[in-house]
Amino acid sequence: MSSAARPLSEPQVLAHTKQRLFPAEDESTAYAVADTQFSQAEWLPGHPVAQEIRDRLAPFNHVRIGGGYPDLVGVGTLESELLAVERLGDEPPLIAIEAKGETSGGVDTQRGILQAYDRLHEANAAYLAAPAAAISETDRTLARELNVGVLGVDSAGTVDPLEVPRVVGNRTTTEATALRFQASAQGVADASFGLNHPKNYLGYPLAHYAAGDTEALLSEYKVVSAVDSARQGAAFLGLIEEGVGVEGSARVELTSLGEEVVRFAKSRCGSVEAALAEFENWYRSGNRFVDLAPAWGQLARRVLFDYEATELLVRELQCMHADGITEPSLVDVVEYLHEVHPSFTVELFVRGTDGVRSRVLTEDGELRPAVLADGSVYHSPTVFQLKAMLYHAGILTQRGAEPSRLEPLEDIWALREPV
């Protein structure tokens, strides 16, 4: 065990580390969560955690990696000086960090290194983060032997890589999947779905493919006026890919799934323009889409089932039905899913802002059932927009509701066609 020359608490060490590895300006291309133990008002009795530190560490979740729960876990492409290999394959690496801070007994750096090493059973890279003055040559030698990175943190917030790990090829199929999902193009970001009808997203690749300006065509054929939301939702559903084109201009390309939507439209209507003309028939209709336009509704169902969150929801709702829970409330669903997919459930349903997860989750990552009855804690793109689309595609029996009008104990999530 080493001792630090200058006092830095574990939450402070972790906050500085998160800022270095997952800076706020890169949130669109990376995602990281701190463990729920750091959401508490006090780290040690009589030692409050500054609100600024907790805000920097948020959002919180309790994600099992290897044999335990790392202090910080995230997915993102790190700076080249932080990794011996910059990238592994086509996916950014899954990173696990164990932080150690000053206590009355010093800084337990060796324990942190061993904990980080354990995370390499599932993570692609793991680090110890600790006060720089507490890290000894013995610590660095041990870390090199175990392929664990070492980050030295000073009281000014500077984080220096003292040992750089090699990226290893683990690919997890456990709860860490939730973090990969969040960091992907289809993650449940706050702005993932701004519209609650699948036709708005189906129309975007058609207007993009057709000759003419996409926004003008969407307006001309009365598909949707909220073009930015339509484009964003189409990207989250995997119909298009967004990027940067020539001289920094925005670039949109159809995915293979988006191309299949175009093929369907041309096969059914002869051209994408003729297909777009059908959309005017559904303008502001409140009827279930799959009943109003069965073929298009089935296409929407196909697209929605390609979305990872849909598959998980339907599979677990079917399990609930088999267990005799035929009309589960939103609270029932969240509690049931949390037993089998705790991290994914939190990411999918619970807002990551305004201290919500600190209210919903205990220090050990367990749910507080009473808080789940409050509609304001839920993620609107899931409980409103996604649920409404699942209703229109004929998957669920009821529409979604905005969190401000949501009654979680009465909001039913039942399959329309259980098997």
Disulfide bonds with the S-S distance in Angstrom:
none
